[in-house]
Amino acid sequence: MLQLLNNIQHKDLRIVTRRGARWGDDFMSAPATVDEFRRLQAHYPIVFQPDGREGFVPTVLFGLEAGENLFLDGDSWAADYLPLSVQRIPFSIGVADDELRMMIDTDSKRVSRGAEGEALFLPHGGLTDFTENANAVLRALHEGLQATTDFVQTLIRHQLLEPLVLDVERPDGSRGQLVGFHVIHEERLAALNAETIGLLHQADYLLPIYMAVASLSHFSSLIKRHLAREV
């Protein structure tokens, strides 16, 4: 249940920061902002998921099927950077009195009512450093998503996205496919004229485009991890 965070109703809550399926990290993907592409491309494939409204959401993949997160390693996450959309859990942004406010999902597996986890409030009611940092993550995510909307619209306008079909061959000879996502259309990108390239450069979109292309090299390691778990 989403509730407006306050130091009366939630004064005794703590947030578990360890990683693992028991804390709700068993998901195969997460939304990403264009501002994160440089850091994300070092670890994850960056793809684009249709949003059902003729648009796309930049998405990083942690696995190849629903409920699979190949980056989980016991109580840790085997990558140096987590997307803001993962960092912010169990918090989100809501609107109250025409202002952006911090919300908490009290049903999240990360919410603890015991001794484990980071405290949300100081004894006198003020925010802890943990909560201040979580609020900063939410603000960065909110601002990043707004910038990402324009970036995606530019990709659509120049027809720079194409459907992804990833074939996975298992040791027994059977095959599987990952579908439902889009990636940068490299041939169309290479064919853009100098004027369009200049406009993309002025908008600071060229770097994230090439970061998204480079990130696809991680599919090979993702497939290896996936197949190793099936053995």
N, C-alpha and C positions, 0 to 999 in steps of 0.2 A: 504494500500500500504506500503510495506517494504521500508524504506529509511535509508541510513547511517546517524546516528545521528550526527548533527553538530550544532554549536552555532550561525550559521547565519540563516539557514533555519528553525530551531526549537527553536529559542531563546525565543519565547513568549508562547510556549506550556507548559501546566501543566498536571499532571497525578492525576486522582481521585483515592484515596486509600480506599474509602468506599466500602463495599461489598453489593451485591444484583444483582438480575436478570437484572435490568436496566443498570448495568455496565458490563454485559456479563458473569456473574457467573452462569448462568443457564445451567450447563453441569453436566453430571452424573459421569464423571470419569476424571482422569488425570494421565499422566505417572509419574513414581517415580524412584528414583535411589536407589541402594542397600544400600548406605550410610545413607539413610533416614529411613530405615525400623524400627529402634528402636523407633523413634519419631512418625512415622505414625501409628504403630500398636496400639498405645494408643487410636486412634480415628476411624480409617477406616479399612474396609476389604482390604487386599492386595491380588490381583489376578494377573494373567498373561494373556495378550491379544495377540493372534497370530498377527504377523506383516506382514503376506502375503509373507514372504520370508523364511519360515520354521523356523522362530525364534519366540521369544515372547518379549513383553514389560511389565515389572512390572507396574501395574496399581492400583490406589486406587479408590474405589467406593464411590460416594457421594449420589447416588440414584440407583433405580432399573429399570429405563427406560430413554430413551433419553430425554434430556431437564430437568431432575429432579435433583435438588440439595437440599437434605434434611437438609443440614447444614446451609442454609441461614436463618437468623433471622433478618428481617428488613434490616438495614444497617450494619449488622455484620455477622461474620462467627462463628457458634457455635462449634468451636474446637480451641485448643490452638496452633495448628501447621498447616500451609499450605504447601503443596508440593512445592518444588522449581519451578516446571513447572507452578504452579499457581502464585507464587510470582513474577516471571519474567515478566508476562504480563504487558504492551504491548511490551516488549523488546525481542530481540532474538540476536543470534550471527550470524554474517556474515563474509565473508572473503574478504579483500581488500588489494591489494599489498602483498599477501601471509601472511597477518596478520589477527588474529581474531579481528573483529571490532563490536561495539555495533550498532544494528539496532533498529528502532522503527516502529511499525505498526500504521501509522497515521490514519487508518480507525477504530482503536479500540475504543470501547465505553468509555474507560478510558482516552482517550486523550481529554483534554479540551483546548479550545481557549479563555476561559473566566477567571474569577477570582478564580474559584474553583480548588483545587488540589495543588500538590507539584510542585514547579518550577524545571526545569531541569538545568538551567544555572544561574549563578550569574550575576549581572549587568555588570561586566567587561568581561564576557564570560566564566569564569571557571565553572567547574562542581559543582553542589550543593551536600551536603551530601546525599540527596535522590538518586541522579544519581550515585554517587560513590557506594552506597549500592546496587543499582540495578545491577551495573556492577559486584560487588562481587558475587551476586546471580547467574548471568549468568556464571561466571567462575566456581563456585561450581557445577552448573548443568552440564556444559560441561565436567568437570573432572569426575563427578559422573556417567554420562552416559557411559563414556569409561570403567569405572570399572564394570558397570552393564552388559555390553556385555559379558565379561568373566564369570561372575556369571551365567548368563542365559545359556550360552553354557555348563557350568558344569552341571546344572540341566538337560539339554537335554541329555547330554552324559550318565548320570546315570539314565535316564528315571524317573525323579522325579516329573514330571508334569502329571496331569490327567484332563480331561474335568470336568467342574463344571456344574451341573444341580441343580438349586435352585428352589424348589416349593414354591409358595406363595398362601395360601388359604385365600380368601376374606371372610368377614362376611356373604355375601349372598350365600356362598358355592361354588362360581366359583373359578377357579384356574388359576394362571399365572406361568410362568417360566422365570428364568433368565438363559440364555445360551450364549455361545460364548466366555467364559473365561475358564482358567485353574487354578488349585490350586496345592499345594504340595501334592504329593501322599504319604500319611502318612504310609501306609503299606510297601511300598518299602523303605521309609526312615528308618523305624524300622528294616528292614531286611538287611541293608547294613553291610558289614563285617568291622572288626576293622581297616583294612588297609585303606579302602575308607573313613571311618569316620575320621581317622587321617589326610588324605589328605585334606578333607574338613575343618578340624580344622586349619591346617597349612595355608590354603588360607583365613582364616577368613570368611568362608561361613556358618559355622554351626549356628552362632548367627542369621544372617538374615533369614536363613531357618526356624528356630524355631519362629522367630518374625512373619514371614508370616503365619505360622500355627496358632499361638496364635491370630492373627488379625481376623481370621474368626469368632471368637466369637461375633464380632460386627454385623454380619448379623441379629441376632435376634432383636437388637435395630433398625437397618435400616428398617427391615420389619415392625416393629411397627410404625415407623414414616411414612412410605409409606402408610400403611393402614389408619392411622389417617387422612392423607390428602384426602383420597378417601371418607371419611364419609361426 
